[in-house]
Amino acid sequence: MDDTTRIELEAAAFRTLVAHLRERSDVQNIDLMNLAGFCRNCLSRWYREAAEARHIPLPDTEAREIIYGMPYKEWQAKHQKAASPEQKAAFSQTPTSHGTS
């Protein structure tokens, strides 16, 4: 497979992942962190870091809006629930340096 095709396939998979996460607003970021070790905020940060590596300024707020499909504060108000004690306990056992949001 040539590099252009690989990059196109990776981009398509990324767009599908983002669309899936937008559709599954019932899945909380803490659940993603507990199960997969990353969440929507991690994905937006990776997106921002990739832009910065190419000298493209991209504030966190804009990167998050790309991933969430709306301003982050709006997503929080519509979809984010308080973490349960069980979720918090599981998160404290997750081997990651990322916080929840």
ROTORFI-795548 format. One record per atom (N, C-alpha, C): residue in three letters; x, y, z. Coordinates in steps of 0.02 Angstrom, whole numbers, plus 50000, padded with zeros to 5 digits. Layout:
ZADREN|ALA|X|Y|Z
...
***
This chain:
ZADREN|MET|50043|49941|50000
ZADREN|MET|50000|50000|50000
ZADREN|MET|50045|50062|50000
ZADREN|ASP|50029|50109|49958
ZADREN|ASP|50070|50170|49955
ZADREN|ASP|50050|50218|50012
ZADREN|ASP|50093|50265|50027
ZADREN|ASP|50082|50311|50083
ZADREN|ASP|50019|50352|50075
ZADREN|THR|50005|50376|50015
ZADREN|THR|49945|50417|50005
ZADREN|THR|49882|50377|50020
ZADREN|THR|49878|50316|49997
ZADREN|THR|49820|50274|50011
ZADREN|THR|49814|50260|50086
ZADREN|ARG|49871|50245|50118
ZADREN|ARG|49870|50232|50190
ZADREN|ARG|49844|50293|50228
ZADREN|ILE|49868|50352|50211
ZADREN|ILE|49847|50413|50244
ZADREN|ILE|49772|50426|50233
ZADREN|GLU|49748|50414|50172
ZADREN|GLU|49677|50422|50157
ZADREN|GLU|49634|50374|50198
ZADREN|LEU|49657|50312|50204
ZADREN|LEU|49621|50263|50244
ZADREN|LEU|49621|50281|50318
ZADREN|GLU|49679|50304|50343
ZADREN|GLU|49683|50325|50413
ZADREN|GLU|49637|50385|50426
ZADREN|ALA|49635|50431|50379
ZADREN|ALA|49591|50490|50387
ZADREN|ALA|49518|50469|50387
ZADREN|ALA|49500|50422|50344
ZADREN|ALA|49431|50398|50342
ZADREN|ALA|49413|50363|50407
ZADREN|ALA|49459|50323|50434
ZADREN|ALA|49446|50289|50498
ZADREN|ALA|49439|50340|50554
ZADREN|PHE|49480|50392|50553
ZADREN|PHE|49476|50445|50604
ZADREN|PHE|49408|50480|50600
ZADREN|ARG|49386|50498|50540
ZADREN|ARG|49321|50531|50532
ZADREN|ARG|49265|50486|50557
ZADREN|THR|49270|50422|50545
ZADREN|THR|49219|50375|50569
ZADREN|THR|49220|50371|50645
ZADREN|LEU|49279|50370|50675
ZADREN|LEU|49284|50370|50748
ZADREN|LEU|49253|50432|50777
ZADREN|VAL|49268|50490|50750
ZADREN|VAL|49240|50553|50775
ZADREN|VAL|49164|50553|50768
ZADREN|ALA|49139|50531|50711
ZADREN|ALA|49066|50527|50701
ZADREN|ALA|49034|50480|50751
ZADREN|HIS|49066|50424|50763
ZADREN|HIS|49040|50375|50811
ZADREN|HIS|49038|50405|50881
ZADREN|LEU|49091|50440|50902
ZADREN|LEU|49092|50470|50968
ZADREN|LEU|49039|50525|50975
ZADREN|ARG|49027|50562|50921
ZADREN|ARG|48974|50613|50922
ZADREN|ARG|48906|50581|50931
ZADREN|GLU|48895|50525|50897
ZADREN|GLU|48830|50490|50901
ZADREN|GLU|48821|50458|50970
ZADREN|ARG|48875|50438|51001
ZADREN|ARG|48871|50403|51066
ZADREN|ARG|48885|50451|51123
ZADREN|SER|48847|50505|51127
ZADREN|SER|48856|50553|51181
ZADREN|SER|48837|50523|51248
ZADREN|ASP|48803|50465|51248
ZADREN|ASP|48787|50431|51310
ZADREN|ASP|48849|50401|51343
ZADREN|VAL|48901|50390|51304
ZADREN|VAL|48963|50363|51332
ZADREN|VAL|49004|50421|51359
ZADREN|GLN|49014|50419|51424
ZADREN|GLN|49050|50473|51458
ZADREN|GLN|49125|50467|51447
ZADREN|ASN|49159|50524|51450
ZADREN|ASN|49232|50524|51442
ZADREN|ASN|49266|50480|51495
ZADREN|ILE|49241|50481|51556
ZADREN|ILE|49272|50440|51608
ZADREN|ILE|49266|50366|51591
ZADREN|ASP|49210|50347|51559
ZADREN|ASP|49203|50277|51538
ZADREN|ASP|49255|50259|51485
ZADREN|LEU|49264|50305|51437
ZADREN|LEU|49315|50293|51386
ZADREN|LEU|49384|50288|51418
ZADREN|MET|49399|50332|51465
ZADREN|MET|49464|50330|51499
ZADREN|MET|49473|50264|51536
ZADREN|ASN|49421|50243|51570
ZADREN|ASN|49426|50182|51610
ZADREN|ASN|49435|50120|51566
ZADREN|LEU|49403|50120|51508
ZADREN|LEU|49406|50061|51465
ZADREN|LEU|49463|50063|51414
ZADREN|ALA|49477|50123|51387
ZADREN|ALA|49523|50127|51332
ZADREN|ALA|49586|50169|51346
ZADREN|GLY|49585|50206|51401
ZADREN|GLY|49643|50247|51418
ZADREN|GLY|49647|50312|51380
ZADREN|PHE|49593|50330|51344
ZADREN|PHE|49590|50395|51311
ZADREN|PHE|49517|50416|51307
ZADREN|CYS|49506|50480|51295
ZADREN|CYS|49438|50506|51289
ZADREN|CYS|49435|50558|51233
ZADREN|ARG|49378|50589|51226
ZADREN|ARG|49370|50640|51174
ZADREN|ARG|49420|50697|51183
ZADREN|ASN|49433|50715|51246
ZADREN|ASN|49480|50770|51259
ZADREN|ASN|49551|50750|51237
ZADREN|CYS|49569|50687|51249
ZADREN|CYS|49635|50663|51226
ZADREN|CYS|49638|50668|51150
ZADREN|LEU|49585|50646|51117
ZADREN|LEU|49584|50647|51044
ZADREN|LEU|49590|50719|51018
ZADREN|SER|49556|50766|51050
ZADREN|SER|49561|50836|51029
ZADREN|SER|49632|50863|51042
ZADREN|ARG|49662|50842|51096
ZADREN|ARG|49730|50864|51111
ZADREN|ARG|49779|50836|51059
ZADREN|TRP|49772|50772|51041
ZADREN|TRP|49814|50742|50989
ZADREN|TRP|49806|50779|50923
ZADREN|TYR|49744|50798|50908
ZADREN|TYR|49730|50835|50847
ZADREN|TYR|49766|50903|50848
ZADREN|ARG|49760|50938|50904
ZADREN|ARG|49794|51003|50913
ZADREN|ARG|49869|50995|50908
ZADREN|GLU|49897|50944|50940
ZADREN|GLU|49969|50932|50938
ZADREN|GLU|49993|50917|50867
ZADREN|ALA|49953|50880|50829
ZADREN|ALA|49971|50866|50759
ZADREN|ALA|49971|50931|50718
ZADREN|ALA|49923|50974|50731
ZADREN|ALA|49921|51039|50696
ZADREN|ALA|49982|51080|50715
ZADREN|GLU|49997|51083|50779
ZADREN|GLU|50055|51122|50802
ZADREN|GLU|50120|51096|50774
ZADREN|ALA|50125|51031|50766
ZADREN|ALA|50186|51001|50737
ZADREN|ALA|50196|51025|50665
ZADREN|ARG|50142|51046|50634
ZADREN|ARG|50145|51072|50565
ZADREN|ARG|50140|51148|50564
ZADREN|HIS|50152|51179|50622
ZADREN|HIS|50152|51251|50630
ZADREN|HIS|50085|51282|50613
ZADREN|ILE|50031|51246|50630
ZADREN|ILE|49963|51271|50620
ZADREN|ILE|49935|51284|50690
ZADREN|PRO|49926|51348|50708
ZADREN|PRO|49899|51362|50775
ZADREN|PRO|49826|51339|50779
ZADREN|LEU|49812|51302|50832
ZADREN|LEU|49744|51276|50843
ZADREN|LEU|49730|51276|50918
ZADREN|PRO|49692|51325|50942
ZADREN|PRO|49677|51327|51013
ZADREN|PRO|49638|51265|51036
ZADREN|ASP|49644|51247|51099
ZADREN|ASP|49608|51190|51127
ZADREN|ASP|49533|51195|51113
ZADREN|THR|49505|51255|51120
ZADREN|THR|49433|51262|51110
ZADREN|THR|49412|51242|51040
ZADREN|GLU|49452|51260|50990
ZADREN|GLU|49436|51242|50921
ZADREN|GLU|49447|51168|50908
ZADREN|ALA|49500|51140|50936
ZADREN|ALA|49513|51068|50928
ZADREN|ALA|49457|51027|50960
ZADREN|ARG|49435|51048|51018
ZADREN|ARG|49380|51012|51051
ZADREN|ARG|49316|51018|51010
ZADREN|GLU|49303|51076|50982
ZADREN|GLU|49242|51083|50942
ZADREN|GLU|49244|51037|50880
ZADREN|ILE|49303|51027|50852
ZADREN|ILE|49310|50982|50795
ZADREN|ILE|49290|50911|50816
ZADREN|ILE|49312|50890|50875
ZADREN|ILE|49297|50822|50898
ZADREN|ILE|49226|50815|50924
ZADREN|TYR|49203|50863|50964
ZADREN|TYR|49137|50859|50994
ZADREN|TYR|49080|50878|50946
ZADREN|GLY|49096|50916|50894
ZADREN|GLY|49044|50938|50847
ZADREN|GLY|49005|50998|50872
ZADREN|MET|49028|51027|50926
ZADREN|MET|48996|51086|50956
ZADREN|MET|49045|51113|51008
ZADREN|PRO|49033|51174|51032
ZADREN|PRO|49077|51198|51085
ZADREN|PRO|49076|51150|51145
ZADREN|TYR|49135|51141|51175
ZADREN|TYR|49142|51093|51230
ZADREN|TYR|49094|51108|51287
ZADREN|LYS|49087|51171|51306
ZADREN|LYS|49042|51188|51361
ZADREN|LYS|48970|51168|51346
ZADREN|GLU|48951|51175|51282
ZADREN|GLU|48884|51154|51262
ZADREN|GLU|48876|51078|51268
ZADREN|TRP|48927|51041|51246
ZADREN|TRP|48925|50968|51252
ZADREN|TRP|48920|50947|51325
ZADREN|GLN|48960|50979|51367
ZADREN|GLN|48958|50964|51439
ZADREN|GLN|48887|50974|51466
ZADREN|ALA|48858|51032|51450
ZADREN|ALA|48791|51047|51476
ZADREN|ALA|48738|50998|51452
ZADREN|LYS|48744|50975|51390
ZADREN|LYS|48695|50930|51361
ZADREN|LYS|48706|50857|51381
ZADREN|HIS|48768|50836|51388
ZADREN|HIS|48782|50764|51391
ZADREN|HIS|48822|50740|51451
ZADREN|GLN|48862|50782|51482
ZADREN|GLN|48906|50758|51535
ZADREN|GLN|48869|50749|51600
ZADREN|LYS|48879|50692|51630
ZADREN|LYS|48849|50677|51695
ZADREN|LYS|48905|50674|51748
ZADREN|ALA|48886|50684|51809
ZADREN|ALA|48935|50678|51863
ZADREN|ALA|48960|50606|51867
ZADREN|ALA|49024|50598|51877
ZADREN|ALA|49052|50531|51883
ZADREN|ALA|49029|50497|51947
ZADREN|SER|49012|50434|51942
ZADREN|SER|48991|50396|52000
ZADREN|SER|49052|50377|52042
ZADREN|PRO|49041|50359|52105
ZADREN|PRO|49097|50336|52145
ZADREN|PRO|49133|50276|52113
ZADREN|GLU|49095|50232|52080
ZADREN|GLU|49124|50174|52047
ZADREN|GLU|49169|50196|51988
ZADREN|GLN|49145|50244|51949
ZADREN|GLN|49185|50269|51893
ZADREN|GLN|49249|50302|51918
ZADREN|LYS|49243|50341|51971
ZADREN|LYS|49302|50375|51999
ZADREN|LYS|49351|50324|52027
ZADREN|ALA|49327|50272|52059
ZADREN|ALA|49371|50220|52086
ZADREN|ALA|49407|50184|52030
ZADREN|ALA|49371|50167|51976
ZADREN|ALA|49401|50134|51919
ZADREN|ALA|49453|50179|51887
ZADREN|PHE|49438|50244|51882
ZADREN|PHE|49484|50291|51852
ZADREN|PHE|49549|50296|51892
ZADREN|SER|49542|50294|51957
ZADREN|SER|49603|50299|51999
ZADREN|SER|49649|50240|51988
ZADREN|GLN|49623|50186|51961
ZADREN|GLN|49663|50126|51946
ZADREN|GLN|49688|50124|51874
ZADREN|THR|49666|50171|51833
ZADREN|THR|49685|50173|51763
ZADREN|THR|49756|50199|51756
ZADREN|PRO|49800|50162|51722
ZADREN|PRO|49869|50185|51714
ZADREN|PRO|49874|50237|51658
ZADREN|THR|49861|50300|51677
ZADREN|THR|49865|50355|51629
ZADREN|THR|49883|50418|51666
ZADREN|SER|49911|50465|51630
ZADREN|SER|49928|50529|51660
ZADREN|SER|49878|50583|51642
ZADREN|HIS|49824|50563|51608
ZADREN|HIS|49775|50612|51586
ZADREN|HIS|49720|50621|51639
ZADREN|GLY|49695|50681|51643
ZADREN|GLY|49638|50695|51687
ZADREN|GLY|49573|50686|51651
ZADREN|THR|49519|50689|51687
ZADREN|THR|49453|50684|51656
ZADREN|THR|49425|50754|51647
ZADREN|SER|49381|50759|51600
ZADREN|SER|49346|50822|51587
ZADREN|SER|49276|50807|51565
***
